[in-house]
C-alpha cells in the first residue's frame, strides 16, 4: 500500500498537556479523522478502518464505543428491501 505523509503543526507543549506520546496522538488523529469521514459518508467503513491501520472489526468496535452507527439504513430502507425480496 502506498502512503502519503501530511505534516500538521501544533504547539510543542501539546503532548505534555495531553499526556500522550507522539504515536498515541497520531493514532488518535487518524481515528478521529476516519470517524468523521465515515460519518460524512466520504469513506466506506473498510477505507476508514484502513486509514487508522485497524481491522474492520476493530474500527466497528471504536464506532460502537463512540455511539456511531455502522449503517445508515433507515427502517424505510429495510422495509423496502423486504418487499423487494418477496
FENMOVEN-V851506 format. One record per residue. N is the residue number from 1. PHI is phi in degrees with one decimal (* if undefined). Layout:
((N:PHI) (N:PHI))
//
This chain:
((1:*) (2:-78.6) (3:-128.0) (4:-134.0) (5:-98.8) (6:-126.2) (7:-98.2) (8:-123.5) (9:-88.5) (10:-146.8) (11:-56.5) (12:-63.9) (13:-93.1) (14:-63.1) (15:-60.8) (16:-66.6) (17:-64.6) (18:-85.2) (19:56.8) (20:-130.2) (21:-82.5) (22:-61.5) (23:-68.3) (24:-64.9) (25:-64.4) (26:-59.6) (27:-64.3) (28:-62.0) (29:-65.7) (30:-61.8) (31:-64.8) (32:-61.1) (33:-65.1) (34:-62.6) (35:-61.2) (36:-61.6) (37:-67.9) (38:-67.7) (39:-60.7) (40:-79.6) (41:61.3) (42:-90.5) (43:-128.8) (44:-72.4) (45:-63.0) (46:-66.8) (47:-68.3) (48:-64.1) (49:-63.2) (50:-62.2) (51:-57.0) (52:-87.4) (53:74.6) (54:-116.8) (55:-73.5) (56:-60.4) (57:-60.9) (58:-62.4) (59:-68.0) (60:-61.5) (61:-63.5) (62:-64.2) (63:-60.0) (64:-61.4) (65:-63.4) (66:-103.8) (67:54.9) (68:-105.6) (69:-66.4) (70:-84.5) (71:-135.3) (72:-108.3) (73:-69.3) (74:-97.3) (75:-60.8) (76:-62.9) (77:-60.4) (78:-64.9) (79:-63.1) (80:-63.7) (81:-63.6) (82:-61.8) (83:-63.9) (84:-64.9) (85:-78.1) (86:-72.9))
//
